[in-house]
Amino acid sequence: MPQIYESAPFDTHSQQITQRLVFVGGALTFPGLFLALSGLVRYEMAYYSAIASGVLAAVLLLVIWWMWAGQPAQLEVHADQLVIRRKWWRAIRVPFSQITAITRLPLTVEMRHVRWATNVGVFGYQGVFISKLYGRYQCLASDRDCLVAISRTNGLLLVVSPFQPAVFVAAAREAISAKAP
C-alpha cells in the first residue's frame, strides 16, 4: 500500500498569475457574447469580430486546460518507486534504483531562472528550468516554499512540492533505505 502525500497548494505568485490568465480568458469572451446577444452579428464586421474573439478565447481556454492537466496532484511512495500523479497527464514514475538523493530545498528558492520549456506560474511551475545553482532541472511544483529535490542517476534533477515536505522526505528516505540491498 503506497503512502500518499498531497501536492502543496499554490503559492501567492502562482495564484496571481493563474487568476490573471483566467480573467483575461473570460474577458475575451465578452465581445463575442455582446455581439451575439445584441443581434449585431448579422453585420459583416461584427460577425468577424465575434469569430476572432471566440477563437482567441478558445485558444486561451485550451492553454489553461493544458496547464491545469499537467499540474501535480499527489506524490506516492511505493515499496520500489516514487510516483508523481498529475491531474490528467500520465504519472511520472521514478524507481528507487535511480534516486541518488532526496532533500528539502531552502525556503523560497529563486524560480526566476531561465525557463527552458513549459510553464512558470500558471497552476504551478512545470517544465525544465535552468539555474546557475542547480543546472538544468525538471520542476513539477506548486509552492516555492515546499520544494523537495530528487536527484536521479539517469536524468535531470526533479523538483516537487509536497504539502508537508519534511514528512515526505523522511518517508521517501525510509522507503529507499528499506529497498536498498
Backbone as CSV, one residue per row, in Angstrom:
resi,resn,N_x,N_y,N_z,CA_x,CA_y,CA_z,C_x,C_y,C_z
1,MET,0.838,-1.184,0.000,0.000,0.000,0.000,0.883,1.247,0.000
2,PRO,0.717,2.118,-0.972,1.587,3.298,-1.047,1.217,4.357,-0.005
3,GLN,2.225,5.124,0.366,1.999,6.288,1.218,1.701,7.460,0.282
4,ILE,0.601,8.168,0.511,0.174,9.233,-0.403,0.350,10.586,0.267
5,TYR,0.963,11.514,-0.459,1.193,12.875,0.018,0.618,13.847,-1.003
6,GLU,-0.219,14.740,-0.530,-0.834,15.732,-1.421,0.205,16.756,-1.846
7,SER,0.019,17.269,-3.038,0.863,18.359,-3.514,0.480,19.627,-2.759
8,ALA,1.434,20.494,-2.553,1.175,21.738,-1.820,0.218,22.630,-2.607
9,PRO,-0.586,23.430,-1.914,-1.448,24.385,-2.628,-0.590,25.458,-3.309
10,PHE,-1.193,26.206,-4.203,-0.440,27.238,-4.938,0.125,28.283,-3.997
11,ASP,1.308,28.766,-4.310,1.828,29.905,-3.577,1.202,31.190,-4.138
12,THR,1.475,32.319,-3.520,0.840,33.584,-3.893,1.133,33.961,-5.339
13,HIS,2.371,33.791,-5.765,2.765,34.138,-7.140,1.972,33.319,-8.149
14,SER,1.878,32.033,-7.913,1.157,31.156,-8.829,-0.335,31.474,-8.836
15,GLN,-0.899,31.776,-7.676,-2.313,32.149,-7.616,-2.590,33.403,-8.426
16,GLN,-1.725,34.404,-8.292,-1.939,35.663,-9.010,-1.856,35.470,-10.520
17,ILE,-0.863,34.744,-10.977,-0.708,34.522,-12.420,-1.888,33.721,-12.963
18,THR,-2.303,32.679,-12.247,-3.427,31.860,-12.689,-4.709,32.689,-12.748
19,GLN,-4.972,33.475,-11.723,-6.181,34.297,-11.699,-6.186,35.319,-12.829
20,ARG,-5.039,35.919,-13.114,-4.967,36.911,-14.195,-5.216,36.269,-15.551
21,LEU,-4.637,35.108,-15.771,-4.827,34.444,-17.057,-6.285,34.015,-17.239
22,VAL,-6.904,33.500,-16.195,-8.309,33.102,-16.280,-9.192,34.333,-16.491
23,PHE,-8.866,35.445,-15.850,-9.622,36.686,-16.045,-9.538,37.160,-17.493
24,VAL,-8.344,37.137,-18.057,-8.173,37.550,-19.460,-8.971,36.625,-20.376
25,GLY,-8.946,35.326,-20.103,-9.727,34.384,-20.907,-11.212,34.684,-20.842
26,GLY,-11.700,34.993,-19.649,-13.108,35.353,-19.505,-13.438,36.653,-20.206
27,ALA,-12.539,37.647,-20.088,-12.773,38.942,-20.726,-12.793,38.824,-22.248
28,LEU,-12.043,37.872,-22.792,-12.029,37.696,-24.244,-13.368,37.180,-24.779
29,THR,-14.162,36.575,-23.932,-15.453,36.065,-24.398,-16.516,37.161,-24.469
30,PHE,-16.314,38.270,-23.759,-17.338,39.323,-23.712,-17.672,39.956,-25.059
31,PRO,-16.682,40.338,-25.901,-17.059,40.965,-27.178,-17.933,40.065,-28.055
32,GLY,-17.549,38.804,-28.173,-18.338,37.882,-28.987,-19.717,37.655,-28.407
33,LEU,-19.798,37.540,-27.078,-21.088,37.357,-26.416,-21.976,38.591,-26.604
34,PHE,-21.393,39.765,-26.461,-22.151,41.008,-26.653,-22.678,41.106,-28.084
35,LEU,-21.814,40.837,-29.049,-22.230,40.930,-30.450,-23.314,39.903,-30.779
36,ALA,-23.190,38.704,-30.214,-24.190,37.665,-30.487,-25.533,38.011,-29.857
37,LEU,-25.521,38.485,-28.631,-26.777,38.784,-27.937,-27.444,40.064,-28.434
38,SER,-26.652,40.993,-28.964,-27.228,42.259,-29.424,-27.803,42.167,-30.834
39,GLY,-27.504,41.101,-31.521,-28.017,40.954,-32.877,-27.135,41.628,-33.917
40,LEU,-26.006,42.170,-33.504,-25.110,42.852,-34.445,-24.290,41.881,-35.293
41,VAL,-24.379,40.598,-34.999,-23.582,39.610,-35.729,-23.977,39.552,-37.199
42,ARG,-25.165,40.025,-37.515,-25.585,39.962,-38.918,-24.792,40.930,-39.800
43,TYR,-24.094,41.891,-39.189,-23.224,42.778,-39.962,-21.864,42.119,-40.122
44,GLU,-21.279,42.270,-41.303,-20.067,41.525,-41.637,-18.919,41.796,-40.668
45,MET,-18.651,43.048,-40.351,-17.527,43.372,-39.468,-17.758,42.806,-38.067
46,ALA,-18.970,42.906,-37.578,-19.284,42.377,-36.254,-19.187,40.850,-36.246
47,TYR,-19.577,40.232,-37.343,-19.507,38.772,-37.458,-18.062,38.296,-37.318
48,TYR,-17.141,38.924,-38.058,-15.734,38.526,-37.993,-15.112,38.871,-36.644
49,SER,-15.549,39.943,-36.023,-15.050,40.296,-34.685,-15.478,39.256,-33.666
50,ALA,-16.724,38.798,-33.782,-17.223,37.773,-32.856,-16.451,36.469,-33.043
51,ILE,-16.176,36.111,-34.270,-15.409,34.888,-34.542,-13.987,35.021,-34.000
52,ALA,-13.355,36.169,-34.218,-11.977,36.377,-33.748,-11.902,36.295,-32.229
53,SER,-12.832,36.961,-31.534,-12.788,36.906,-30.068,-13.100,35.497,-29.570
54,GLY,-13.977,34.787,-30.247,-14.277,33.407,-29.870,-13.088,32.485,-30.058
55,VAL,-12.369,32.660,-31.165,-11.183,31.836,-31.418,-10.100,32.127,-30.378
56,LEU,-9.871,33.408,-30.079,-8.875,33.764,-29.054,-9.245,33.172,-27.697
57,ALA,-10.508,33.286,-27.330,-10.962,32.730,-26.048,-10.787,31.208,-26.033
58,ALA,-11.099,30.543,-27.139,-10.967,29.080,-27.209,-9.506,28.649,-27.098
59,VAL,-8.613,29.368,-27.768,-7.182,29.051,-27.691,-6.675,29.232,-26.265
60,LEU,-7.058,30.336,-25.634,-6.632,30.582,-24.259,-7.211,29.532,-23.315
61,LEU,-8.447,29.146,-23.524,-9.057,28.099,-22.706,-8.304,26.773,-22.867
62,LEU,-7.903,26.460,-24.077,-7.136,25.243,-24.327,-5.788,25.289,-23.615
63,VAL,-5.113,26.434,-23.662,-3.820,26.592,-22.977,-4.006,26.453,-21.466
64,ILE,-5.047,27.075,-20.925,-5.318,26.973,-19.491,-5.600,25.523,-19.107
65,TRP,-6.412,24.830,-19.902,-6.713,23.433,-19.610,-5.449,22.575,-19.668
66,TRP,-4.591,22.811,-20.649,-3.353,22.048,-20.815,-2.459,22.219,-19.590
67,MET,-2.355,23.453,-19.088,-1.533,23.698,-17.903,-2.158,23.073,-16.657
68,TRP,-3.490,23.117,-16.544,-4.168,22.508,-15.410,-3.972,20.991,-15.429
69,ALA,-4.061,20.388,-16.611,-3.952,18.934,-16.730,-2.584,18.415,-16.297
70,GLY,-1.534,19.222,-16.445,-0.189,18.796,-16.060,0.169,19.097,-14.628
71,GLN,-0.735,19.737,-13.915,-0.475,20.121,-12.527,-0.298,18.892,-11.650
72,PRO,0.751,18.858,-10.825,0.923,17.708,-9.927,-0.171,17.683,-8.863
73,ALA,-0.751,16.516,-8.629,-1.841,16.385,-7.672,-1.391,15.707,-6.384
74,GLN,-0.615,14.630,-6.524,-0.153,13.927,-5.324,1.125,13.163,-5.618
75,LEU,1.835,12.857,-4.554,3.058,12.079,-4.636,2.842,10.794,-3.850
76,GLU,3.288,9.691,-4.413,3.101,8.391,-3.773,4.449,7.729,-3.566
77,VAL,4.669,7.235,-2.367,5.877,6.474,-2.057,5.472,5.015,-1.999
78,HIS,5.874,4.259,-3.011,5.588,2.822,-3.077,6.768,2.054,-2.487
79,ALA,6.714,0.753,-2.522,7.790,-0.075,-1.983,9.054,-0.002,-2.828
80,ASP,8.904,0.286,-4.122,10.065,0.273,-5.013,10.197,1.499,-5.904
81,GLN,9.274,2.436,-5.800,9.334,3.616,-6.672,8.574,4.790,-6.072
82,LEU,8.873,5.952,-6.617,8.168,7.180,-6.281,7.302,7.534,-7.481
83,VAL,6.023,7.821,-7.258,5.096,8.129,-8.348,4.541,9.534,-8.128
84,ILE,4.616,10.364,-9.170,4.056,11.710,-9.121,2.837,11.714,-10.030
85,ARG,1.675,11.799,-9.422,0.423,11.797,-10.180,0.045,13.231,-10.518
86,ARG,-0.431,13.407,-11.762,-0.887,14.726,-12.203,-2.374,14.665,-12.502
87,LYS,-2.993,15.815,-12.713,-4.450,15.872,-12.892,-4.915,14.951,-14.023
88,TRP,-4.428,15.174,-15.239,-4.848,14.354,-16.381,-3.681,13.773,-17.150
89,TRP,-2.517,14.326,-17.001,-1.371,13.785,-17.715,-0.940,12.496,-17.041
90,ARG,-0.099,11.760,-17.758,0.376,10.489,-17.213,1.265,10.744,-15.980
91,ALA,1.296,9.772,-15.120,2.103,9.868,-13.902,3.579,9.702,-14.241
92,ILE,4.417,10.298,-13.429,5.867,10.135,-13.571,6.315,9.145,-12.504
93,ARG,7.018,8.120,-12.939,7.485,7.075,-12.021,9.008,7.124,-11.955
94,VAL,9.511,7.163,-10.742,10.957,7.184,-10.532,11.307,6.000,-9.639
95,PRO,11.923,4.949,-10.208,12.323,3.796,-9.390,13.383,4.213,-8.363
96,PHE,13.338,3.592,-7.202,14.307,3.922,-6.158,15.737,3.661,-6.616
97,SER,15.922,2.717,-7.531,17.268,2.422,-8.021,17.862,3.613,-8.784
98,GLN,17.024,4.530,-9.249,17.510,5.706,-9.980,17.682,6.931,-9.084
99,ILE,17.232,6.862,-7.849,17.320,8.017,-6.939,18.631,7.949,-6.169
100,THR,19.434,8.994,-6.296,20.699,9.053,-5.558,20.565,9.860,-4.273
101,ALA,19.669,10.832,-4.251,19.466,11.636,-3.047,18.099,12.302,-3.115
102,ILE,17.556,12.578,-1.945,16.304,13.323,-1.859,16.449,14.286,-0.683
103,THR,16.211,15.557,-0.945,16.443,16.563,0.085,15.479,17.727,-0.035
104,ARG,15.251,18.375,1.063,14.400,19.576,1.116,15.236,20.754,0.653
105,LEU,14.685,21.557,-0.267,15.394,22.747,-0.725,15.134,23.900,0.233
106,PRO,16.039,24.860,0.301,15.835,26.006,1.194,14.548,26.749,0.852
107,LEU,13.983,27.411,1.847,12.745,28.162,1.631,12.915,29.202,0.539
108,THR,11.871,29.382,-0.225,11.779,30.374,-1.293,12.978,30.312,-2.228
109,VAL,13.175,29.170,-2.830,14.205,29.028,-3.857,13.845,29.951,-5.013
110,GLU,14.810,30.615,-5.543,14.575,31.553,-6.639,14.113,30.798,-7.880
111,MET,12.876,31.057,-8.328,12.315,30.381,-9.502,12.386,31.259,-10.750
112,ARG,13.058,32.375,-10.685,13.130,33.267,-11.847,14.309,32.907,-12.745
113,HIS,14.524,31.636,-12.898,15.613,31.166,-13.741,15.178,31.224,-15.198
114,VAL,16.133,31.036,-16.064,15.795,30.960,-17.480,14.925,29.731,-17.667
115,ARG,13.780,29.915,-18.254,12.860,28.810,-18.463,13.211,28.129,-19.771
116,TRP,13.312,26.840,-19.742,13.628,26.079,-20.951,12.347,25.714,-21.680
117,ALA,11.331,25.313,-20.952,10.075,24.925,-21.582,8.940,24.937,-20.574
118,THR,7.771,24.979,-21.050,6.508,24.795,-20.356,6.071,25.995,-19.551
119,ASN,5.916,25.927,-18.255,5.061,26.822,-17.503,5.721,27.360,-16.237
120,VAL,5.655,28.670,-16.087,6.238,29.331,-14.919,5.163,30.062,-14.137
121,GLY,4.298,29.359,-13.445,3.373,30.019,-12.545,1.901,29.743,-12.751
122,VAL,1.456,29.353,-13.929,0.032,29.079,-14.110,-0.224,27.646,-13.649
123,PHE,-1.001,27.492,-12.597,-1.245,26.204,-11.950,0.054,25.561,-11.487
124,GLY,0.997,26.357,-11.066,2.253,25.839,-10.542,3.410,26.081,-11.488
125,TYR,4.488,25.372,-11.230,5.725,25.518,-12.002,6.024,24.168,-12.631
126,GLN,5.926,24.094,-13.947,6.084,22.827,-14.635,7.028,23.007,-15.803
127,GLY,7.904,22.051,-15.986,8.788,22.078,-17.134,10.242,21.958,-16.737
128,VAL,11.095,22.226,-17.688,12.534,22.159,-17.473,13.050,23.582,-17.306
129,PHE,13.804,23.803,-16.239,14.356,25.112,-15.924,15.875,25.038,-15.923
130,ILE,16.507,26.201,-16.012,17.963,26.275,-15.942,18.327,27.242,-14.827
131,SER,19.226,26.816,-13.963,19.646,27.621,-12.826,21.163,27.602,-12.720
132,LYS,21.734,28.694,-12.274,23.181,28.712,-12.035,23.542,27.767,-10.903
133,LEU,22.661,27.676,-9.908,22.917,26.844,-8.732,22.665,25.363,-8.994
134,TYR,21.552,25.026,-9.673,21.154,23.628,-9.844,21.347,23.091,-11.259
135,GLY,21.728,23.931,-12.205,21.850,23.492,-13.594,20.467,23.288,-14.195
136,ARG,20.335,22.325,-15.113,19.017,22.002,-15.687,18.272,21.100,-14.719
137,TYR,17.014,21.411,-14.479,16.197,20.563,-13.616,14.759,20.571,-14.082
138,GLN,14.068,19.472,-13.791,12.653,19.347,-14.129,11.852,19.706,-12.887
139,CYS,10.872,20.576,-13.060,10.079,21.050,-11.935,8.616,20.665,-12.122
140,LEU,8.029,20.091,-11.093,6.600,19.775,-11.027,6.122,20.227,-9.655
141,ALA,6.066,21.527,-9.463,5.797,22.088,-8.141,4.652,23.079,-8.198
142,SER,4.107,23.376,-7.019,3.036,24.359,-6.934,3.316,25.424,-5.877
143,ASP,4.289,25.192,-5.013,4.613,26.146,-3.957,6.125,26.208,-3.799
144,ARG,6.674,27.407,-3.953,8.122,27.572,-3.877,8.667,27.416,-2.464
145,ASP,7.809,27.416,-1.459,8.263,27.262,-0.080,8.256,25.813,0.395
146,CYS,7.826,24.892,-0.442,7.730,23.473,-0.055,8.503,22.580,-1.025
147,LEU,9.607,23.046,-1.536,10.310,22.309,-2.590,11.188,21.191,-2.047
148,VAL,11.152,20.069,-2.772,11.986,18.913,-2.481,12.697,18.534,-3.772
149,ALA,14.012,18.325,-3.680,14.803,17.929,-4.847,15.079,16.438,-4.797
150,ILE,14.880,15.801,-5.954,15.132,14.370,-6.081,16.210,14.209,-7.144
151,SER,17.376,13.792,-6.717,18.498,13.604,-7.637,18.415,12.209,-8.233
152,ARG,18.508,12.139,-9.578,18.382,10.857,-10.274,19.669,10.535,-11.028
153,THR,19.962,9.256,-11.143,21.193,8.843,-11.821,21.102,9.001,-13.332
154,ASN,19.931,8.820,-13.897,19.819,8.813,-15.355,18.975,9.958,-15.894
155,GLY,18.896,11.065,-15.199,18.070,12.156,-15.705,18.319,13.455,-14.975
156,LEU,17.429,14.382,-15.234,17.503,15.686,-14.601,17.140,15.604,-13.127
157,LEU,17.601,16.580,-12.384,17.134,16.764,-11.018,15.635,17.011,-11.098
158,LEU,14.865,16.382,-10.246,13.419,16.530,-10.241,13.027,17.311,-8.991
159,VAL,12.272,18.389,-9.163,11.849,19.221,-8.041,10.325,19.125,-7.922
160,VAL,9.849,18.750,-6.740,8.418,18.626,-6.472,8.085,19.434,-5.213
161,SER,6.776,19.597,-4.939,6.390,20.351,-3.744,5.249,19.653,-2.998
162,PRO,5.592,18.706,-2.125,4.554,18.088,-1.298,4.049,19.073,-0.251
163,PHE,2.839,18.848,0.234,2.248,19.738,1.229,3.083,19.764,2.512
164,GLN,3.594,18.606,2.929,4.466,18.509,4.096,5.825,17.964,3.647
165,PRO,6.720,18.840,3.216,7.984,18.380,2.640,8.851,17.551,3.593
166,ALA,8.946,17.925,4.860,9.800,17.191,5.795,9.281,15.766,5.995
167,VAL,7.979,15.609,6.105,7.370,14.284,6.290,7.580,13.434,5.034
168,PHE,7.399,14.060,3.861,7.595,13.347,2.603,9.041,12.887,2.446
169,VAL,9.996,13.769,2.725,11.420,13.417,2.601,11.758,12.273,3.545
170,ALA,11.286,12.331,4.787,11.565,11.263,5.753,10.983,9.925,5.279
171,ALA,9.746,9.941,4.789,9.112,8.699,4.322,9.822,8.142,3.097
172,ALA,10.189,9.019,2.166,10.888,8.556,0.955,12.257,7.989,1.293
173,ARG,12.984,8.662,2.168,14.306,8.147,2.572,14.182,6.798,3.271
174,GLU,13.165,6.654,4.119,12.952,5.384,4.817,12.625,4.273,3.824
175,ALA,11.776,4.556,2.857,11.419,3.552,1.850,12.620,3.184,0.978
176,ILE,13.424,4.182,0.637,14.611,3.915,-0.185,15.607,3.082,0.590
177,SER,15.829,3.399,1.864,16.782,2.616,2.657,16.269,1.201,2.911
178,ALA,14.954,1.026,3.039,14.379,-0.300,3.201,14.538,-1.138,1.944
179,LYS,14.530,-0.486,0.789,14.654,-1.175,-0.500,16.116,-1.516,-0.808
180,ALA,17.050,-0.730,-0.252,18.479,-0.947,-0.534,18.916,-2.333,-0.096
181,PRO,19.769,-2.980,-0.926,20.216,-4.348,-0.596,21.150,-4.381,0.576
